[in-house]
Amino acid sequence: MNGITQNTGLGFELVLPRRASDYLRSDHPRLQELQRRYSDHPAARHSVWSQQYLATGLRLDKFRGDNVYVHQRRAATHASYILTAHYVQSIDKLGLLSKLDDDSLFGNHLVNIDGQLSVSRELLDAVLEINFLDEMIGLARMSSPVILDIGAGYGRLAHRLVQSIPNLRTVFCTDAIPESTFLSEFYLRFRGCESKARVLPLDEVEDELQDRSIDIAINVHSFGECTLQSIEWWLALAATNRIKYLFIVPNGEALKTWEADDTAVDYLPLLLEHGYKLVVKQPNYVLSPAVQKRGLYPCYYYLFERN
């Protein structure tokens, strides 16, 4: 990895060091700055994502490993990876599995399929999600789509969107966790995605999105780990900016929050209040009940459209 300095346009210069661990450390000034800036934000009233949770569940230099962002080994077997990979190949109308490569950098767990294909959960999830969006709203055929990724984590889906959608204009990545912003700034620069993938710090999102036309907002496995107060802030942002579509992937089937006292609240009424109606709800392995039962981390896809 070269020592490359880049002006990010975010008020600081991001230097990719020769060793990732030189940058990906908990005492990095950029991370500490983001932690200070996010501390009093209304979307940063966390239940699950406490400092203890991050300290025990995340190594910054192994951010693509089996951790708080993407489970890869827990409740997963080699057989479940093979089953899922064959299913994804069968529904991949965009042919992304044959176009996108993968690697084990930053702790990513790779599984060899039939001696011909190496996949990770990250890659398989992205191919499923992008094909779903193409089938439902014609994402790959849009002239210059603009996407807002809420709860973008380290930028795993943004990276794949840039690779997969040639006509993509911009994917904005934002998150209420300072570590996520810190990592996505690093990772998307590392992958060379900065021309189309832009990271928005939490306290800059409202101003940056003013007068912008956003086609779709995405939230994958994030709202299910947020409080109702945090979700309310994000949905108000989406409604204010008249974002037409919301693609939500909950943890499980139901649209439930995770409150500070470990209770759960249905946030579907909140979506309706902000003018979003349900268009589609389906299993991620919709064409195969067997894969939905035995495949990798089955879940549900929800697509909402604003009235």
C-alpha positions as CSV (number, residue, x, y, z in Angstrom):
1,M,0.0,0.0,0.0
2,N,1.5,3.3,-1.0
3,G,1.7,6.4,1.0
4,I,-0.8,8.5,-1.0
5,T,-2.2,11.8,0.1
6,Q,-5.6,12.9,-1.1
7,N,-7.6,16.0,-0.5
8,T,-11.0,14.5,0.2
9,G,-13.1,17.7,0.0
10,L,-14.2,17.0,3.6
11,G,-11.8,19.4,5.2
12,F,-8.9,17.0,5.8
13,E,-6.4,15.0,3.8
14,L,-6.6,11.2,3.9
15,V,-3.2,9.5,3.7
16,L,-3.1,5.8,2.8
17,P,-0.1,4.5,4.6
18,R,2.2,1.7,3.5
19,R,0.7,-0.4,6.3
20,A,-3.1,-0.2,7.0
21,S,-2.4,-0.6,10.7
22,D,-0.6,2.8,10.7
23,Y,-3.9,4.5,9.9
24,L,-6.5,2.1,11.3
25,R,-6.0,2.7,15.0
26,S,-8.2,3.8,17.8
27,D,-6.1,6.9,18.6
28,H,-6.0,8.3,15.1
29,P,-6.9,12.0,15.2
30,R,-9.5,11.7,12.5
31,L,-11.4,9.1,14.4
32,Q,-11.2,11.0,17.7
33,E,-12.5,14.1,15.8
34,L,-15.5,12.2,14.5
35,Q,-16.2,10.8,17.9
36,R,-16.4,14.3,19.4
37,R,-18.5,15.6,16.5
38,Y,-21.1,12.7,16.7
39,S,-21.5,12.6,20.5
40,D,-24.5,14.9,20.8
41,H,-26.2,14.2,17.5
42,P,-29.9,13.0,17.7
43,A,-29.2,10.1,15.5
44,A,-26.4,8.9,17.7
45,R,-28.5,7.8,20.7
46,H,-27.2,4.2,20.6
47,S,-28.5,1.1,22.2
48,V,-26.5,-1.7,20.6
49,W,-23.5,0.2,19.3
50,S,-21.9,1.2,22.5
51,Q,-18.2,1.8,23.0
52,Q,-18.0,-1.5,24.8
53,Y,-19.7,-3.3,21.9
54,L,-17.2,-1.8,19.5
55,A,-14.2,-2.5,21.7
56,T,-15.1,-6.2,22.0
57,G,-16.5,-6.7,18.5
58,L,-14.3,-4.8,16.1
59,R,-10.6,-4.6,15.2
60,L,-10.1,-1.6,13.0
61,D,-7.4,-3.3,10.9
62,K,-9.6,-6.4,10.4
63,F,-12.8,-4.5,9.7
64,R,-13.9,-6.9,7.0
65,G,-13.7,-9.9,9.3
66,D,-16.4,-11.7,11.2
67,N,-17.4,-8.9,13.5
68,V,-20.1,-6.3,14.3
69,Y,-20.4,-5.3,10.6
70,V,-20.8,-8.7,8.9
71,H,-21.2,-12.1,10.5
72,Q,-19.4,-14.6,8.3
73,R,-18.6,-17.7,10.3
74,R,-21.3,-17.7,13.0
75,A,-24.1,-20.2,12.2
76,A,-22.5,-20.7,8.8
77,T,-20.9,-23.8,7.2
78,H,-19.0,-24.5,4.1
79,A,-22.2,-26.2,2.8
80,S,-24.3,-23.1,3.4
81,Y,-21.8,-21.0,1.5
82,I,-21.9,-23.5,-1.5
83,L,-25.7,-23.6,-1.4
84,T,-26.0,-19.8,-1.3
85,A,-23.4,-19.2,-4.0
86,H,-25.2,-21.5,-6.4
87,Y,-28.5,-19.8,-5.7
88,V,-26.9,-16.3,-6.2
89,Q,-25.5,-17.5,-9.6
90,S,-29.0,-18.7,-10.6
91,I,-30.7,-15.3,-10.0
92,D,-27.8,-13.0,-11.0
93,K,-29.3,-11.5,-14.1
94,L,-26.7,-8.7,-14.1
95,G,-23.9,-11.3,-14.2
96,L,-22.1,-9.7,-11.3
97,L,-20.5,-12.8,-9.8
98,S,-18.6,-13.2,-13.1
99,K,-17.5,-9.6,-13.1
100,L,-16.7,-8.9,-9.4
101,D,-13.7,-10.3,-7.7
102,D,-13.0,-10.7,-4.1
103,D,-10.0,-10.9,-1.7
104,S,-9.2,-11.6,1.9
105,L,-7.9,-8.1,2.7
106,F,-8.7,-6.7,6.1
107,G,-9.9,-10.0,7.4
108,N,-12.5,-10.9,4.8
109,H,-13.5,-14.6,5.0
110,L,-13.2,-16.2,1.5
111,V,-14.8,-19.6,0.6
112,N,-13.8,-21.5,-2.5
113,I,-16.8,-22.9,-4.5
114,D,-16.1,-25.9,-6.7
115,G,-12.5,-24.9,-7.3
116,Q,-13.7,-22.1,-9.6
117,L,-15.1,-19.3,-7.6
118,S,-14.1,-17.6,-4.4
119,V,-16.8,-15.7,-2.5
120,S,-17.5,-14.0,0.8
121,R,-20.7,-13.2,2.5
122,E,-20.1,-9.6,1.7
123,L,-19.9,-10.3,-2.1
124,L,-23.0,-12.7,-2.1
125,D,-25.1,-10.2,-0.1
126,A,-24.1,-7.3,-2.5
127,V,-25.0,-9.3,-5.6
128,L,-28.4,-10.2,-4.2
129,E,-29.1,-6.7,-3.1
130,I,-28.1,-5.0,-6.3
131,N,-30.1,-7.6,-8.4
132,F,-33.1,-7.0,-6.2
133,L,-32.9,-3.2,-6.8
134,D,-32.5,-3.7,-10.5
135,E,-35.5,-6.0,-10.7
136,M,-37.7,-3.7,-8.7
137,I,-36.7,-0.2,-9.8
138,G,-34.4,-0.8,-12.8
139,L,-31.3,0.4,-11.0
140,A,-28.9,-0.7,-13.8
141,R,-31.0,1.0,-16.4
142,M,-31.3,4.4,-14.7
143,S,-29.4,7.2,-16.5
144,S,-27.5,8.5,-13.5
145,P,-28.9,7.2,-10.2
146,V,-28.0,8.8,-6.9
147,I,-28.1,6.6,-3.8
148,L,-27.9,7.4,-0.1
149,D,-26.6,4.5,2.0
150,I,-27.7,5.0,5.6
151,G,-25.7,2.9,8.1
152,A,-23.1,2.3,5.4
153,G,-20.7,0.7,7.8
154,Y,-17.2,0.5,6.2
155,G,-18.7,1.1,2.7
156,R,-19.0,-2.6,1.6
157,L,-22.2,-2.0,-0.5
158,A,-21.0,1.3,-1.9
159,H,-17.9,-0.3,-3.2
160,R,-19.9,-2.9,-5.0
161,L,-22.4,-0.4,-6.4
162,V,-19.6,1.6,-8.0
163,Q,-18.2,-1.6,-9.5
164,S,-21.6,-2.9,-10.7
165,I,-23.6,0.1,-11.9
166,P,-21.7,1.9,-14.8
167,N,-24.2,4.8,-14.9
168,L,-24.1,5.4,-11.1
169,R,-23.7,9.1,-10.5
170,T,-23.1,9.1,-6.7
171,V,-23.5,6.9,-3.7
172,F,-23.4,8.9,-0.5
173,C,-22.3,6.9,2.5
174,T,-23.3,8.0,6.0
175,D,-23.5,6.4,9.4
176,A,-24.1,7.4,13.0
177,I,-21.1,5.5,14.2
178,P,-17.9,7.5,14.0
179,E,-15.8,4.3,13.5
180,S,-17.9,3.5,10.4
181,T,-17.3,6.9,8.8
182,F,-13.6,6.6,9.6
183,L,-13.4,3.2,8.0
184,S,-15.5,4.0,4.9
185,E,-13.3,7.1,4.2
186,F,-10.3,4.8,4.3
187,Y,-11.8,1.8,2.4
188,L,-13.5,3.6,-0.4
189,R,-10.3,5.5,-1.1
190,F,-8.4,2.3,-0.9
191,R,-10.7,0.7,-3.5
192,G,-10.4,3.7,-5.8
193,C,-14.1,4.5,-5.5
194,E,-13.9,8.1,-4.5
195,S,-15.0,9.6,-7.8
196,K,-18.5,8.1,-7.3
197,A,-18.7,7.1,-3.6
198,R,-18.7,10.1,-1.2
199,V,-18.6,9.7,2.6
200,L,-20.8,12.2,4.5
201,P,-20.0,12.6,8.2
202,L,-23.2,12.5,10.3
203,D,-23.1,16.2,11.2
204,E,-22.8,17.3,7.6
205,V,-25.6,15.1,6.0
206,E,-28.5,17.6,6.3
207,D,-26.5,20.5,4.7
208,E,-24.9,18.3,2.0
209,L,-28.2,16.8,0.9
210,Q,-30.1,20.1,0.5
211,D,-31.2,20.7,-3.0
212,R,-29.9,17.3,-4.2
213,S,-32.1,14.7,-5.9
214,I,-31.7,11.3,-4.3
215,D,-33.4,8.3,-6.0
216,I,-33.1,5.7,-3.3
217,A,-32.0,5.4,0.3
218,I,-30.7,2.1,1.5
219,N,-30.5,0.7,5.0
220,V,-29.2,-2.8,5.4
221,H,-29.1,-4.4,8.8
222,S,-28.9,-1.0,10.5
223,F,-32.3,0.2,11.7
224,G,-32.8,-3.0,13.5
225,E,-29.9,-2.0,15.8
226,C,-31.1,1.6,16.3
227,T,-33.6,3.3,18.7
228,L,-36.9,4.7,17.5
229,Q,-35.4,8.2,18.0
230,S,-32.6,7.6,15.7
231,I,-34.8,6.0,13.0
232,E,-37.2,9.0,13.3
233,W,-34.3,11.4,12.5
234,W,-33.3,9.4,9.4
235,L,-36.8,9.0,8.1
236,A,-37.5,12.8,8.6
237,L,-34.3,13.4,6.5
238,A,-35.5,11.1,3.8
239,A,-39.0,12.7,3.7
240,T,-37.6,16.2,3.7
241,N,-35.4,15.4,0.8
242,R,-38.3,13.7,-1.0
243,I,-36.3,10.5,-1.5
244,K,-38.6,8.3,-3.6
245,Y,-37.6,4.8,-2.6
246,L,-36.4,3.2,0.7
247,F,-34.8,-0.2,0.6
248,I,-34.7,-1.7,4.1
249,V,-33.2,-5.0,5.2
250,P,-34.1,-5.7,8.9
251,N,-32.4,-8.2,11.2
252,G,-35.0,-10.9,10.9
253,E,-38.4,-10.4,9.3
254,A,-40.1,-7.7,11.3
255,L,-39.3,-4.0,11.2
256,K,-38.3,-3.6,14.8
257,T,-36.1,-1.2,16.7
258,W,-33.6,-2.0,19.4
259,E,-34.2,0.3,22.4
260,A,-31.8,1.1,25.2
261,D,-33.8,-1.2,27.6
262,D,-33.6,-4.1,25.1
263,T,-37.3,-3.7,24.1
264,A,-38.4,-3.6,20.5
265,V,-40.8,-1.2,18.8
266,D,-42.5,-1.6,15.4
267,Y,-41.3,1.3,13.2
268,L,-43.6,0.6,10.3
269,P,-46.1,3.3,11.5
270,L,-43.2,5.8,11.4
271,L,-42.6,5.0,7.7
272,L,-46.2,5.5,6.9
273,E,-46.3,8.8,8.8
274,H,-43.5,10.0,6.6
275,G,-45.4,9.1,3.5
276,Y,-43.7,5.8,2.6
277,K,-45.9,2.9,1.5
278,L,-44.8,-0.7,1.3
279,V,-44.3,-1.9,-2.3
280,V,-42.5,-5.2,-1.8
281,K,-41.7,-7.5,1.1
282,Q,-40.0,-10.7,0.2
283,P,-37.3,-13.2,1.5
284,N,-33.8,-12.5,0.2
285,Y,-33.9,-16.1,-1.2
286,V,-37.4,-15.7,-2.5
287,L,-37.1,-18.4,-5.3
288,S,-36.0,-21.2,-3.0
289,P,-37.6,-22.1,0.4
290,A,-34.7,-24.6,0.9
291,V,-32.1,-21.9,0.6
292,Q,-34.2,-19.6,2.8
293,K,-34.0,-22.3,5.4
294,R,-30.4,-23.5,5.0
295,G,-28.6,-20.7,3.2
296,L,-26.4,-17.9,4.6
297,Y,-28.1,-15.6,7.0
298,P,-31.7,-15.5,5.5
299,C,-33.5,-12.2,5.9
300,Y,-36.2,-10.1,4.2
301,Y,-36.1,-7.3,1.7
302,Y,-38.5,-4.4,2.0
303,L,-39.0,-1.7,-0.6
304,F,-41.0,1.4,0.2
305,E,-42.1,4.2,-2.2
306,R,-43.0,7.7,-1.1
307,N,-46.5,8.9,-1.9
